[in-house]
C-alpha cells in the first residue's frame, strides 16, 4: 500500500441502497492505483455488510463524535495515497475516467483542491436539479479568490491536508472552509467539469431543512460578516421559486415535479435563516437533529383500547447505555392485555399510559454511550425485559423481580420495541453472532422465560422418566415443549386451536385439541392464562403432580387448597427471566425449530392487523418487522 497514489474516502451512514453501485463503478475506473477507506458513523442498515464484499478498509466513528470534518480527518489519517479523494456514499461516477480526471489536475503544483461536476437523476427534486446546474457548469475553471469546493466529489493534496486538516467543529461546509484557508496561502481550487458523479439526493423536507440549517451555521462561522435578514429571505424565496417554475416549464417537467419547488425553497430558506440566527453551542441534541434526522416511528398505547402510530424523538443515550435499532418485535398476549387494561400493573396504577409496548425484540446497535466497551455499532443484539435498579439487595442477589424500582421493557413504565429505536443500559443487552437471523432472535426473550420456568419445574429431578403435559401451544407452550424434549422427557401438548397443533413437526411432541387425561402426567405446564384451563389442571392432575404456571393473566379463581396439600401437589409460579436465562437462551435458540413461529411477519404500519390475527388465533405467532 506504500505506493498507492489515490486514497478514496467515503463517508457512510445508512448507504446500503447505493454503496454497491459506487464501489462497482470505482472498480471500473481506468485509473487503477487506488485504495478505498470507508468511514462509517453508525449505519443501522446493511451498509457494512455491502462494504465487506469489497476490498475496502472500514473505520468507524461513534455517532455522538461525528462531524463531517472529523470523519474526513479520520479517513485521511488511515490513508496511504498522495491524493485524498472524497465521494459521497450516495453517489457514483458517471464514467470510467472520473478518477483519472480528478488526479490529472494536480500536475499544476499550485492546485490544492479539485472538485468535480455533480448531476442529479430521476429522483432529484427540480429545485436541486437547477441548483446543480448553476453550481456545477459544463466548463472547467480555476478559482483564485472565490472560495468553493464540495467534498461529495473532490480531491486534495495529502501534503496540504497534513498542514491544514479539516475543521472538526463546523457542522458542514468543511470543504469551503478548507478552500478558503488554502487560497489564503496562495494555492488555487480547480473545478473539473469532466469529472462527473451522479449525486442521489432523495431527501424529505425535514432533511432538506437540516442540511441548509447546518450549512448556514457553518457559513456564518467561516464568514462572520455575512448578513441574512427576513427581508432578504423572503425575496430570495420568491426569486428562486419563480426561476424554478420557469425552468420546469421550459424543460417540460411534470406538474408534480414543478409543484415541489415552493416546498423545497421554503425549507431551504427557513434552514438558511434559522441557521444564521442559531445562538449558542452546537449541542449533542442539535448535532443529532442535524446529522442523523432519522424518525422514530412508534406504536403508542395511549389508554385503554386506544393506540396510534406516532413519530417520536430518537432516545439520547447516556454513558452506559446502548441505542438499539429494532428490526423485529414479537406480538405477545401481554401487549394486548396492556391495551385492554387487563394487566394488573395497569389496574393497580403501578404502570401508566402512554407506553410503547413490545418486549420480544431483536435489532442492531445504532449508538452507544462513551462508557460502553462491550458493544460496537452494527452488532446484532437482543435485550432483557425485566430491568432492576442494580443496586438494591434483591438486584445484588440476582432477583430483579424483588426490586421495588424495577421496570419492564414495553410493559412497566419503560417504552418498548414497537419502535424503530429504543435504549437500554448495556448490562441488559446481549450480543448475537454475526450470522444470527434476527427474525428468529426476537424469540429469545420468551425462550429465556421458558428456560427459567422449565428449570424450576425440573429442579432436583434425579433423572426419572417423567410424562409432561403442556396446556396451551402458543409461543411459550411451543418453546417449553421443545425444551422438555431436549431434556429427554415425553411431552403432550393441548390446545383447542387446530392450527397450532397442526403445525407440530417433531415426532416426540404429540398434539391434542381436547383437554383430557390430565391425571396421566407427572409435570404440567399451564401456558394459557385462562382460569378455566387452570381450574382443570389443578383439579384433574394426579397426586404428587408438579404444576408450573406460565400463563398471564389468570384473574380470580376459587380453589380449595386443602386439595393441593392432601394430594401432595406442587404449584410453581414463574415469570420473566434473569441475565443467566438470557445468556442460555442465546446459546439454545439455534437448536430449536422456530419455523412455526416465524411464518407471519407484518410491517409496523400493519401492527393492528397483527394484533387482530393474534387475538383471533388465526396464526401461530405474529412478528412485526420494524426496521
C-alpha positions, -999 to +999 in steps of 0.1 A: +000+000+000+030+023+003+029+030-035-008+039-036-014+073-053-051+078-046-070+071-014-107+072-020-125+082+013-163+075+015-183+087+045-213+064+051-244+064+073-271+040+061-259+039+024-268+003+018-291+011-011-264+029-030-229+018-019-226-013-041-231+008-073-205+033-061-179+006-053-185-012-086-180+020-106-148+027-088-136-008-097-142+000-133-122+032-134-094+035-159-071+048-132-062+018-110-037+029-084-062+035-056-074+022-022-108+027-006-114+038+030-150+038+043-157+059+074-190+047+089-208+068+115-232+041+129-251+026+100-280+005+111-289-009+076-267-033+055-241-007+047-212-026+064-224-059+050-222-044+015-188-028+022-175-061+034-179-077+000-153-053-015-115-047-009-121-017+014-107-006+047-135+002+072-130+026+101-158+036+124-166+068+142-192+069+170-223+088+160-220+111+190-185+121+180-194+127+144-188+158+124-181+160+086-146+173+092-138+148+119-149+118+099-129+130+069-098+136+090-102+101+104-103+087+069-073+108+058-053+095+088-059+060+076-050+068+040-017+060+022-021+079-010-006+112-022-041+124-032-072+122-010-103+116-030-137+123-014-170+110-028-205+107-013-218+073-003-250+080-022-233+090-055-215+072-083-191+082-111-208+087-145-180+071-164-147+053-160-125+084-164-138+103-134-109+094-111-082+100-138-096+135-145-096+145-108-060+134-103-047+147-136-054+182-124-026+180-098+000+183-124-001+220-116+017+225-083-005+254-073-037+233-074-046+224-038-081+211-043-100+197-073-138+193-072-159+178-100-193+181-115-224+168-099-256+159-117-289+145-104-311+116-115-348+109-118-354+113-080-337+147-078-361+175-069-365+201-095-350+229-074-319+210-066-315+199-102-315+236-111-290+244-083-267+216-095-267+231-130-259+265-116-231+254-092-215+228-115-214+241-150-200+224-181-168+244-182-138+239-161-122+268-142-096+279-117-108+296-085-083+320-071-104+341-047-139+325-049-139+301-020-158+270-031-155+232-031-177+202-025-165+171-008-192+150-024-168+149-053-134+163-047-097+156-042-070+174-022-032+170-018-023+149+012+007+171+019-016+202+023-042+183+044-014+173+068-007+210+073-043+221+073-067+194+084-105+199+081-122+219+108-139+193+131-161+219+148-180+230+118-214+213+112-209+215+075-190+233+047-157+219+059-148+219+021-154+256+016-136+264+048-106+244+036-106+260+002-108+294+018-077+286+040-055+272+012-064+301-011-051+325+016-018+307+013-015+312-024-030+279-037-058+275-062-090+255-063-098+239-097-133+229-109-131+200-132-162+198-153-154+164-169-150+146-135-187+138-131-207+120-105-244+113-102-254+126-068-286+109-055-305+132-031-339+118-023-345+138+008-377+146+027-383+182+036-371+177+072-337+166+059-336+195+034-342+219+062-315+203+084-289+203+056-293+240+049-295+249+086-262+232+094-246+247+063-258+281+073-244+277+108-211+268+093-211+296+067-217+322+095-187+307+114-165+309+083-177+343+071-189+361+102-197+393+084-224+377+063-259+391+069-292+374+061-323+390+074-360+383+069-365+406+040-336+390+021-350+356+029-385+365+016-370+380-016-347+350-022-377+326-017-398+345-043-369+348-068-358+312-066-393+298-067-401+318-098-370+307-115-378+271-107-412+274-122-397+289-154-370+262-155-395+234-151-420+247-177-392+254-202-380+218-199-414+201-199-411+188-164-442+172-149-467+193-129-459+171-099-422+179-102-428+216-106-451+217-076-423+206-054-404+238-059-421+261-034-418+235-007-382+228-013-374+265-014-394+272+018-374+246+038-342+257+022-347+294+030-360+286+065-330+264+072-306+291+060-323+318+081-326+297+112-290+285+109-276+320+107-297+331+137-290+300+158-274+310+192-251+291+215-231+260+211-237+231+187-251+208+214-253+170+211-290+172+207-287+197+178-260+176+162-282+145+164-310+165+148-288+179+120-266+149+113-289+119+119-325+131+115-340+096+115-376+093+126-386+070+154-419+057+143-435+040+173-468+023+182-481+040+214-509+027+236-523+060+250-550+045+272-574+015+275-582+003+239-565+034+225-535+033+203-518+051+174-486+052+153-466+083+163-432+098+153-412+103+184-377+115+192-348+091+190-337+084+226-304+100+236-280+075+252-260+083+283-226+069+292-235+033+299-265+029+275-269+013+241-292+027+214-309-002+195-323+000+160-352-025+164-356-049+135-382-074+147-406-075+176-429-104+186-465-098+194-472-112+229-506-115+246-492-092+273-491-064+247-529-068+242-535-072+279-519-038+283-541-024+255-573-038+272-562-027+307-564-063+320-528-064+332-527-059+370-499-033+367-524-010+350-554-019+371-534-011+403-520+021+389-483+010+392-479+012+354-490+043+335-501+051+300-489+061+274-464+033+267-447+018+236-453-019+240-431-048+229-406-068+249-397-096+225-372-080+201-340-081+182-320-054+164-287-037+158-266-014+179-271+021+164-252+040+191-236+037+225-226+058+254-189+067+260-186+041+288-198+012+267-169-011+258-185-044+251-206-035+220-199-019+186-223-002+163-238-028+139-237-056+165-268-078+164-284-078+198-314-087+220-324-072+253-338-083+286-373-073+297-370-070+335-348-041+345-338-039+381-320-009+396-289-029+400-281-015+435-307-029+459-303-062+478-327-082+455-308-070+425-275-079+441-289-113+447-299-116+411-336-113+418-347-082+398-383-092+404-378-082+440-366-047+431-390-020+442-378+003+414-379-023+386-392-015+352-401-039+324-395-031+287-427-024+269-448-034+300-440-014+331-430+022+328-404+017+301-410+022+264-406-010+244-398-023+209-428-014+188-405+015+177-376+020+154-353+028+183-351+021+220-323+024+245-312+001+273-284+000+298-257-021+283-259-046+312-293-057+299-281-062+263-268-095+248-248-098+216-256-123+190-234-140+164-229-120+132-248-147+113-278-146+136-313-144+119-330-115+136-365-126+128-358-158+149-337-140+175-367-119+186-380-151+202-350-153+226-369-133+253-399-158+255-373-186+253-355-172+283-388-171+302-395-207+292-360-218+302-364-204+336-398-220+341-387-254+329-356-253+351-378-245+382-402-273+372-375-299+369-352-288+397-340-317+418-351-343+393-330-374+397-334-384+360-366-405+364-387-408+334-415-382+335-446-375+314-452-338+308-483-320+296-482-285+282-515-268+282-516-241+256-494-242+225-488-205+219-452-192+218-444-201+255-461-235+252-443-243+219-409-233+234-415-252+266-424-284+247-393-282+227-371-276+258-388-306+275-379-328+246-343-316+246-342-325+282-353-361+274-389-361+286-420-372+269-444-344+262-480-340+251-495-306+242-531-295+244-546-266+225-581-262+212-567-243+182-561-269+155-539-245+135-514-246+163-513-283+170-514-290+133-480-271+129-462-297+151-434-313+132-414-330+160-425-366+163-416-365+200-444-340+206-480-352+204-508-327+200-544-328+212-573-304+209-593-317+238-581-313+273-584-347+289-564-374+308-545-349+329-541-375+357-515-393+335-488-366+338-461-361+364-454-325+353-479-300+339-472-266+324-502-242+322-494-217+295-528-202+285-536-178+314-572-189+312-589-195+346-610-225+332-578-242+320-560-236+353-590-249+372-589-282+353-552-286+357-554-280+395-584-304+400-577-332+374-539-336+379-528-367+398-514-369+433-478-357+435-480-337+403-459-306+398-477-277+381-459-248+365-479-216+359-466-196+330-497-180+316-509-145+324-533-131+335-554-156+354-578-132+372-596-146+403-602-182+408-619-201+437-599-232+447-598-255+477-561-255+486-567-284+510-569-305+479-535-293+468-520-303+502-538-335+506-528-348+472-492-336+476-492-314+446-466-287+440-476-254+425-449-233+409-452-198+396-426-183+372-424-150+354-397-132+334-361-143+333-326-134+346-294-125+328-283-161+330-315-173+314-310-148+286-274-160+281-286-196+280-314-187+255-289-171+232-270-204+231-300-226+228-324-209+203-304-221+173-312-257+183-350-252+182-374-254+153-388-219+152-404-221+117-439-223+130-434-191+150-418-170+122-441-176+093-463-145+098-443-112+096-462-079+094-449-044+088-450-017+115-478+000+096-499-032+099-494-037+136-531-035+143-537-063+117-510-084+136-529-078+168-562-088+152-548-121+138-532-128+172-565-123+191-585-144+167-559-172+169-557-171+131-520-175+131-495-193+154-474-162+161-473-126+148-439-109+143-436-072+133-408-062+111-399-027+124-367-018+106 
